[in-house]
Amino acid sequence: MAILAEELKARTRRFAVRIVRLFRALPKTDEARVLGKQVLRSGTSVGANYRAACRARSKAEFTAKMGLVVEECDETVFWLELLIETGIVRAGKLNELLREANELLAIFAASQRTARGS
């Protein structure tokens, strides 16, 4: 379990770095800045909240913190999709990042369900 946690910490950190690089590469338009700030906030929060969940002092605290991870990851997927659907960024440029966001979302949602016992 500890190995998986360390792997996910590293994976979410790499994801956050990719989100920051995406933000830097966005066009300098008003709408790109607004959406970019949203994806920057949520995308970098995934790893930070996961690290906090790993330090949880109880199962209840872990479950609650994993809920935040799932919310931030889902929100990141939304903003990435919106960047594509509005034509701000071509789908081909974001497909890999969107795939990773969806994979992380699936992993964390499954972890949250397991922790809740459902």
N, C-alpha and C positions, 0 to 999 in steps of 0.2 A: 504493500500500500504506500509506503513512504517513497518508494522509487517512482510510482505513478504520480504522486503528488509533486515530486521534484520535476518530473518530465512536464507536467501540466503547468507548473510555475514558469518553466523555461519557454514553453510553447506560447503561453499567454503574454509573456514579455516580448517574444518575437512578433506576436500579433500586434501588440501595442506599438512597436517600432514601425511596423508596416503602416499602421493607421497614421502615425505622425508623418511619415514620408508621403502618404496619400494627401494629407492635409496641406503639406508644403507645396505639392504639385498641382493643387486645384487652381482653376482660373481665378483671377482677381475680380470677380463680379460679386455683387451684393448677395445674390442667391447662393452662389457657391460658398461664400464666406459663412453664411448663416447655417447651411447644411453641413459644411465642413466643421464648424465649431461643435455641432451636435455629435457628429460621428467621432470627432477627436475626444470629446468628453466621455461618451459611452464606451468607445473602443478601448481607451486606455484604462477605464474603470474595471473592465473585465478582470484583468490580471491583478489589480490592486485589491479588488474585493475577493478574488479567489485566495490570495495570500492571507487575507484576514480570516477567511473561512478555515483555512488550514491551522490557524491559531485559536480556533474556537475552544472554549473551556467545557462545553457540554454538547450533547447531541442536538438539543433544542437550539442552541446558539449556532451550531454548524448548519442546521437546516435553514434557519433564518438567513444566515449570511449567504448560503448557496442560492436562496431565493433572489437575493440582490444580484448575484453573478448571472443567473438566468435572465433576469430583467434587463440588465445592461447588455448582455450578449444579444438578446432578442431585439433590443432597441438599435444596436449596431447594425444588425441585419436589415432592419427597416431603413435606416439612413443610407446604407450602401445601395439598397434597391432603389431608393428615391433618387440618389445621384445618377443611377443608370436610367431610370424611367423618365427623368426630366431632361436627359440628354447632356447633363453637365459633364459626365464622364462616359466614354464608350464602354459598353458591356465587356468587351474583350480585355480591357485594362483592369477590370475589377472582378472578373470571374473567379480567379484563384483566391483572392481575398474574401470574396463572398462565400466561396466553398468552405474556406477555413472557418469563417464566422459561423456558418451553419453546422459544421462538424463540432466546434466547441459548444455551441448551443445544445446539440444532441447529447454530448458527453455530460455537460453540467445538469441538464434537465433530468437525465437518467440518474445521476448521482443524487440529485435532490429527491427524486421519487424513492430511491432506495433508502435514503436517510429518513424520510417520512414514514417508511414502511408501507408504502402503497404501490 
